[in-house]
Amino acid sequence: MTNEVHDSPSHLIVPRAPEPPGVAIAPWLVAVLAIVLLGVPLVLSLWRPRPSPVPPSADRSSRGIQSGHTFSEDEFKRGWYWGGQEKSPGTPSDWVVTQDGTQHCWHKPAVSCPK
């Protein structure tokens, strides 16, 4: 046996530090998390609220007439009603609208709206 000195690193024995224990995650859990994290923002970006079929009218609400107003027999006898820019269903075709600021009065041509 000779007393040779080996400078080559291949002859050195270096002990390794123990590896820290890993966290094992089931593959199905990774898939579920990926779907939730990616899917929720995608769904929220595609969702848009539907517009209301009949926009609420400030004119009707200010006069106590609801947005689903339908022309009545009492209004026909009186000759006028407060409403929006569009005629309520059932309003006679010859009735006209008079606008006073933001208020709209539908009436018979020969009848004036109250002030």
TATA-V806378 format. One record per residue. N is the residue number from 0. RES is the residue in three letters. D_FIRST is the distance of its C-alpha to the first C-alpha in whole Angstrom. Layout:
n:N res:RES d_first:D_FIRST
n:N res:RES d_first:D_FIRST
This chain:
n:0 res:MET d_first:0
n:1 res:THR d_first:4
n:2 res:ASN d_first:7
n:3 res:GLU d_first:9
n:4 res:VAL d_first:12
n:5 res:HIS d_first:14
n:6 res:ASP d_first:17
n:7 res:SER d_first:19
n:8 res:PRO d_first:21
n:9 res:SER d_first:20
n:10 res:HIS d_first:16
n:11 res:LEU d_first:18
n:12 res:ILE d_first:20
n:13 res:VAL d_first:23
n:14 res:PRO d_first:26
n:15 res:ARG d_first:29
n:16 res:ALA d_first:32
n:17 res:PRO d_first:34
n:18 res:GLU d_first:37
n:19 res:PRO d_first:41
n:20 res:PRO d_first:43
n:21 res:GLY d_first:45
n:22 res:VAL d_first:49
n:23 res:ALA d_first:50
n:24 res:ILE d_first:53
n:25 res:ALA d_first:55
n:26 res:PRO d_first:56
n:27 res:TRP d_first:59
n:28 res:LEU d_first:59
n:29 res:VAL d_first:58
n:30 res:ALA d_first:61
n:31 res:VAL d_first:63
n:32 res:LEU d_first:62
n:33 res:ALA d_first:62
n:34 res:ILE d_first:66
n:35 res:VAL d_first:67
n:36 res:LEU d_first:66
n:37 res:LEU d_first:67
n:38 res:GLY d_first:70
n:39 res:VAL d_first:72
n:40 res:PRO d_first:72
n:41 res:LEU d_first:73
n:42 res:VAL d_first:76
n:43 res:LEU d_first:77
n:44 res:SER d_first:77
n:45 res:LEU d_first:79
n:46 res:TRP d_first:82
n:47 res:ARG d_first:85
n:48 res:PRO d_first:88
n:49 res:ARG d_first:91
n:50 res:PRO d_first:94
n:51 res:SER d_first:97
n:52 res:PRO d_first:100
n:53 res:VAL d_first:102
n:54 res:PRO d_first:102
n:55 res:PRO d_first:103
n:56 res:SER d_first:106
n:57 res:ALA d_first:107
n:58 res:ASP d_first:110
n:59 res:ARG d_first:111
n:60 res:SER d_first:109
n:61 res:SER d_first:111
n:62 res:ARG d_first:114
n:63 res:GLY d_first:113
n:64 res:ILE d_first:113
n:65 res:GLN d_first:109
n:66 res:SER d_first:107
n:67 res:GLY d_first:108
n:68 res:HIS d_first:112
n:69 res:THR d_first:115
n:70 res:PHE d_first:118
n:71 res:SER d_first:121
n:72 res:GLU d_first:124
n:73 res:ASP d_first:125
n:74 res:GLU d_first:123
n:75 res:PHE d_first:126
n:76 res:LYS d_first:129
n:77 res:ARG d_first:128
n:78 res:GLY d_first:127
n:79 res:TRP d_first:124
n:80 res:TYR d_first:120
n:81 res:TRP d_first:117
n:82 res:GLY d_first:114
n:83 res:GLY d_first:112
n:84 res:GLN d_first:112
n:85 res:GLU d_first:112
n:86 res:LYS d_first:115
n:87 res:SER d_first:114
n:88 res:PRO d_first:115
n:89 res:GLY d_first:118
n:90 res:THR d_first:120
n:91 res:PRO d_first:123
n:92 res:SER d_first:122
n:93 res:ASP d_first:125
n:94 res:TRP d_first:123
n:95 res:VAL d_first:122
n:96 res:VAL d_first:119
n:97 res:THR d_first:120
n:98 res:GLN d_first:117
n:99 res:ASP d_first:118
n:100 res:GLY d_first:115
n:101 res:THR d_first:112
n:102 res:GLN d_first:114
n:103 res:HIS d_first:116
n:104 res:CYS d_first:119
n:105 res:TRP d_first:120
n:106 res:HIS d_first:124
n:107 res:LYS d_first:127
n:108 res:PRO d_first:128
n:109 res:ALA d_first:131
n:110 res:VAL d_first:130
n:111 res:SER d_first:128
n:112 res:CYS d_first:125
n:113 res:PRO d_first:125
n:114 res:LYS d_first:124
